[in-house]
C-alpha cells in the first residue's frame, strides 16, 4: 500500500543517515547507495511522488553527503540491461536508470556521483552486435542519465578494452574492475589500457573510479571473497597510473573488509606517498620497456 511504501522509504532514508554517521566516524569518503533505497521506484506499483513527499529528508541527506565530502554512486542490478533484444527489458531498464538519476538529483549530488552499468549480454549474437545495441540505446538516454552513466568491464563477456571502446563511442567514463579483469583479461597490455581508461574521466566527472576485490577461493571465477587480500591490493596499486583515483572495495564483508585492509596495509607500512612512488616507478619502467 502507499502508506507502507512511505514507511519503508522513510526507514531506508533514516538508515542512510546512520550510514553517513558511520562513514564520518571512520573517514570513509566513497559509498555505494543501494538501488533499493526507494522500493519499487521504477515499477508502476509505486505511484508515490517520493522525491516530493520525502524532499526534506532527501535534501538533508544531500547536505550531509556534501558536508562530509563523500562521493556516492549507484550500481543497478543485473536485470538492468540496455542491450537486450527484448523491448520490454530495455523499457524497464530505462525506467530504472531514470530512477537512479532522479535519486542522485534529489540528493543534490554533482555529476561526479555516478551510475555504474555493465554492457550486458550477447543473446546469441556477436560481441560487436551486442556493443552496437548498447551504444544505440545509451546514445538516446536523457541528459540527466547520460551525465551520470559509467561503463564497467565484466568477468565473462566484455573486457576492459571493450568497455573502453563502448565508453568512447557514447562519451562516458569507464570504471575499471580488477577482479573482472583477472577473470576476463583484455589482449592489450594493462599498462596501455588503464591510462586510456583514466583519461575517460573529465574534471566534471571527478577522479577515476575503480573496483578492487579478491577472488573467493571456493567460488566460481569472478566471485568476490569476504575480504580483500593485501597482496591483491598492492599488485593492483602497482599498475595504476600515478594520479589520484577513488577505489571501491567489493567484498562480502563490506565495511569490515575495508577496515581490515586499512589496518593490514598500515601494518606493512604502506602509505599514500609510498603507493604514489611505486606507481610512478612502475609507469616509468613500462615506458622504458616500450
C-alpha positions as CSV (number, residue, x, y, z in Angstrom):
1,X,0.0,0.0,0.0
2,X,1.1,3.6,-0.4
3,X,1.3,4.0,3.4
4,X,3.5,1.0,3.8
5,X,5.8,2.2,0.9
6,X,6.1,5.6,2.6
7,X,7.0,3.9,5.8
8,X,9.7,1.8,4.1
9,X,11.1,4.8,2.3
10,X,11.4,6.8,5.5
11,X,13.0,3.9,7.3
12,X,15.5,3.5,4.4
13,X,16.4,7.2,4.4
14,X,16.9,7.0,8.2
15,X,19.2,4.1,7.6
16,X,21.2,6.1,5.1
17,X,21.6,8.8,7.7
18,X,23.1,6.3,10.1
19,X,25.4,5.1,7.4
20,X,26.7,8.6,6.9
21,X,27.4,8.8,10.6
22,X,29.5,5.6,10.3
23,X,31.3,6.9,7.2
24,X,32.2,10.1,9.1
25,X,33.5,8.2,12.2
26,X,35.7,6.0,10.0
27,X,36.7,8.7,7.5
28,X,35.3,6.8,4.5
29,X,34.8,9.1,1.5
30,X,33.3,6.7,-1.0
31,X,30.0,4.9,-0.7
32,X,27.6,3.0,-3.0
33,X,24.0,3.7,-2.1
34,X,21.7,0.7,-2.5
35,X,19.4,0.8,-5.6
36,X,16.6,-0.4,-3.3
37,X,16.7,2.8,-1.2
38,X,13.3,3.7,-2.8
39,X,11.4,0.4,-3.0
40,X,9.9,-0.4,-6.4
41,X,10.8,3.1,-7.6
42,X,10.8,2.2,-11.3
43,X,7.7,-0.1,-11.0
44,X,4.1,1.1,-11.5
45,X,3.2,-0.4,-8.1
46,X,5.0,2.6,-6.6
47,X,2.8,5.6,-7.5
48,X,4.2,7.8,-4.8
49,X,6.0,11.0,-5.8
50,X,8.7,10.1,-3.4
51,X,11.0,12.9,-4.5
52,X,8.4,15.4,-3.3
53,X,6.9,13.5,-0.3
54,X,10.4,13.0,1.1
55,X,12.0,16.1,-0.3
56,X,13.1,17.5,3.1
57,X,14.6,14.2,4.2
58,X,16.4,13.8,0.9
59,X,17.7,17.4,0.9
60,X,19.0,16.9,4.5
61,X,20.9,13.8,3.4
62,X,22.3,15.5,0.4
63,X,23.6,18.4,2.5
64,X,25.2,15.9,4.9
65,X,26.8,14.0,2.0
66,X,28.2,17.3,0.6
67,X,29.5,18.4,4.0
68,X,31.3,15.1,4.6
69,X,32.8,15.2,1.1
70,X,31.5,11.7,0.4
71,X,31.3,10.6,-3.2
72,X,28.3,8.4,-3.8
73,X,27.4,6.1,-6.6
74,X,24.7,3.6,-7.6
75,X,25.0,0.2,-9.4
76,X,21.7,-1.0,-10.9
77,X,21.1,-4.8,-10.6
78,X,21.7,-7.5,-13.2
79,X,18.3,-7.0,-14.8
80,X,19.1,-3.5,-16.0
81,X,20.3,-4.4,-19.5
82,X,20.3,-1.8,-22.2
83,X,21.4,-4.1,-25.0
84,X,18.7,-6.7,-24.5
85,X,16.9,-7.6,-27.8
86,X,13.6,-7.6,-25.8
87,X,11.9,-4.2,-25.9
88,X,10.2,-4.7,-22.6
89,X,13.5,-5.4,-20.8
90,X,15.0,-2.3,-22.4
91,X,12.0,-0.2,-21.4
92,X,12.2,-1.4,-17.8
93,X,16.0,-0.8,-17.8
94,X,15.4,2.8,-19.0
95,X,12.9,3.3,-16.2
96,X,15.4,2.0,-13.7
97,X,18.1,4.3,-14.9
98,X,15.8,7.3,-14.8
99,X,15.0,6.4,-11.2
100,X,18.7,6.2,-10.3
101,X,19.4,9.6,-11.9
102,X,16.4,11.1,-10.1
103,X,17.6,9.8,-6.8
104,X,21.0,11.4,-7.2
105,X,19.3,14.6,-8.3
106,X,17.0,14.6,-5.2
107,X,20.2,14.3,-3.1
108,X,21.6,17.3,-4.9
109,X,24.8,15.5,-5.9
110,X,27.0,16.7,-8.7
111,X,28.0,14.9,-11.9
112,X,30.8,13.0,-10.0
113,X,28.1,10.8,-8.4
114,X,27.8,8.0,-11.0
115,X,25.5,5.2,-12.1
116,X,27.7,2.1,-13.0
117,X,26.4,-0.3,-15.6
118,X,27.7,-3.3,-17.5
119,X,27.4,-3.6,-21.3
120,X,25.1,-6.6,-21.0
121,X,24.7,-9.9,-22.7
122,X,25.3,-11.5,-26.2
123,X,21.9,-13.1,-26.7
124,X,23.1,-15.5,-29.3
125,X,24.9,-12.8,-31.4
126,X,28.4,-11.4,-31.6
127,X,30.1,-9.1,-29.1
128,X,30.2,-6.4,-31.8
129,X,26.5,-6.6,-32.3
130,X,25.9,-6.5,-28.6
131,X,28.1,-3.5,-28.2
132,X,26.3,-1.7,-31.1
133,X,22.9,-2.3,-29.4
134,X,24.2,-0.9,-26.1
135,X,25.6,2.2,-27.8
136,X,22.4,2.8,-29.8
137,X,20.2,2.8,-26.7
138,X,22.7,4.6,-24.5
139,X,23.1,7.4,-27.1
140,X,19.4,8.2,-26.7
141,X,19.4,8.4,-22.9
142,X,18.1,11.6,-21.4
143,X,20.9,14.0,-20.5
144,X,20.3,13.7,-16.8
145,X,21.0,10.0,-17.1
146,X,23.9,10.2,-19.6
147,X,25.9,12.6,-17.4
148,X,25.8,10.0,-14.6
149,X,26.5,6.9,-16.6
150,X,29.7,5.0,-16.5
151,X,30.5,1.6,-18.1
152,X,32.3,-1.3,-16.2
153,X,34.2,-4.2,-17.6
154,X,32.8,-7.6,-16.6
155,X,34.2,-11.0,-15.8
156,X,32.8,-13.0,-18.8
157,X,32.0,-11.1,-21.9
158,X,33.2,-7.5,-22.2
159,X,36.8,-6.9,-21.1
160,X,38.3,-3.6,-20.1
161,X,39.3,-2.7,-23.7
162,X,35.8,-3.4,-25.0
163,X,34.3,-1.3,-22.2
164,X,36.6,1.5,-23.2
165,X,35.5,1.2,-26.9
166,X,31.9,1.5,-25.9
167,X,32.5,4.3,-23.5
168,X,34.4,6.3,-26.1
169,X,31.5,5.8,-28.6
170,X,28.9,7.3,-26.2
171,X,31.2,9.7,-24.4
172,X,31.1,8.4,-20.8
173,X,33.8,7.2,-18.4
174,X,34.9,3.7,-17.6
175,X,35.0,2.0,-14.1
176,X,37.9,-0.5,-14.2
177,X,37.3,-3.6,-12.1
178,X,40.4,-5.5,-11.1
179,X,38.8,-8.9,-10.3
180,X,36.8,-8.8,-13.6
181,X,40.0,-8.0,-15.5
182,X,41.8,-11.0,-13.9
183,X,38.9,-13.3,-14.9
184,X,38.4,-11.8,-18.3
185,X,41.7,-10.0,-19.4
186,X,42.0,-7.9,-22.5
187,X,44.5,-8.5,-25.2
188,X,46.2,-5.2,-25.0
189,X,48.7,-4.8,-22.1
190,X,47.1,-3.3,-19.0
191,X,49.7,-0.5,-18.8
192,X,48.3,0.8,-22.0
193,X,44.6,0.3,-21.3
194,X,44.5,1.7,-17.8
195,X,45.9,5.1,-18.6
196,X,43.4,5.3,-21.5
197,X,40.6,4.4,-19.1
198,X,41.6,7.0,-16.6
199,X,41.6,9.6,-19.4
200,X,37.8,9.0,-19.9
201,X,37.2,10.8,-16.6
202,X,36.9,14.6,-17.1
203,X,37.2,17.2,-14.4
204,X,33.4,17.3,-14.0
205,X,33.3,13.5,-13.7
206,X,35.6,13.6,-10.7
207,X,38.6,11.3,-10.2
208,X,38.7,8.0,-11.9
209,X,36.8,5.3,-10.0
210,X,38.0,1.7,-9.8
211,X,36.7,-1.5,-8.1
212,X,39.0,-3.8,-6.1
213,X,38.2,-7.2,-4.8
214,X,39.8,-10.7,-4.3
215,X,38.7,-14.0,-5.8
216,X,36.7,-16.2,-3.5
217,X,38.7,-19.4,-3.0
218,X,35.7,-21.7,-3.0
219,X,33.6,-19.8,-5.6
220,X,33.4,-19.6,-9.4
221,X,35.8,-17.4,-11.3
222,X,34.8,-13.8,-10.6
223,X,33.2,-14.4,-7.3
224,X,34.0,-11.9,-4.6
225,X,35.8,-13.0,-1.5
226,X,34.8,-12.0,2.0
227,X,37.8,-9.8,2.4
228,X,40.4,-8.2,0.1
229,X,43.9,-9.8,0.2
230,X,46.5,-7.1,0.8
231,X,48.7,-8.7,-1.9
232,X,45.9,-8.1,-4.4
233,X,45.6,-4.5,-3.4
234,X,49.3,-3.9,-3.7
235,X,49.5,-5.7,-7.1
236,X,46.6,-3.5,-8.3
237,X,48.0,-0.3,-7.0
238,X,51.4,-1.0,-8.6
239,X,49.9,-0.9,-12.1
240,X,47.5,2.0,-11.7
241,X,48.5,5.3,-13.3
242,X,50.3,7.7,-11.0
243,X,47.4,10.0,-10.4
244,X,44.6,10.3,-7.7
245,X,41.6,7.9,-8.1
246,X,38.8,6.6,-6.0
247,X,38.9,2.9,-5.1
248,X,35.8,1.0,-4.0
249,X,36.2,-2.4,-2.4
250,X,33.7,-5.1,-3.4
251,X,33.9,-7.7,-0.6
252,X,31.1,-9.6,1.1
253,X,32.2,-8.3,4.5
254,X,31.7,-4.7,3.3
255,X,32.9,-2.2,5.9
256,X,34.7,-4.9,7.9
257,X,36.7,-5.7,4.8
258,X,37.7,-2.1,4.3
259,X,38.7,-1.6,7.9
260,X,40.7,-4.9,7.9
261,X,42.5,-4.0,4.7
262,X,43.4,-0.5,6.0
263,X,44.9,-2.0,9.2
264,X,46.8,-4.6,7.2
265,X,48.3,-2.0,4.8
266,X,49.3,0.2,7.7
267,X,51.0,-2.7,9.5
268,X,53.0,-3.2,6.3
269,X,54.0,0.4,6.4
270,X,52.1,1.2,3.2
271,X,51.3,4.9,2.9
272,X,49.7,7.0,0.1
273,X,53.1,8.6,-0.6
274,X,54.8,5.1,-1.0
275,X,52.0,4.0,-3.3
276,X,52.4,7.1,-5.5
277,X,56.1,6.4,-5.7
278,X,55.6,2.8,-6.6
279,X,53.1,3.6,-9.3
280,X,55.4,6.3,-10.8
281,X,58.3,3.8,-10.9
282,X,56.1,1.2,-12.5
283,X,54.9,3.6,-15.1
284,X,58.5,4.7,-15.9
285,X,59.6,1.0,-16.3
286,X,56.7,0.4,-18.7
287,X,57.6,3.4,-20.8
288,X,61.3,2.3,-21.0
289,X,60.1,-1.3,-21.9
290,X,58.1,0.1,-24.9
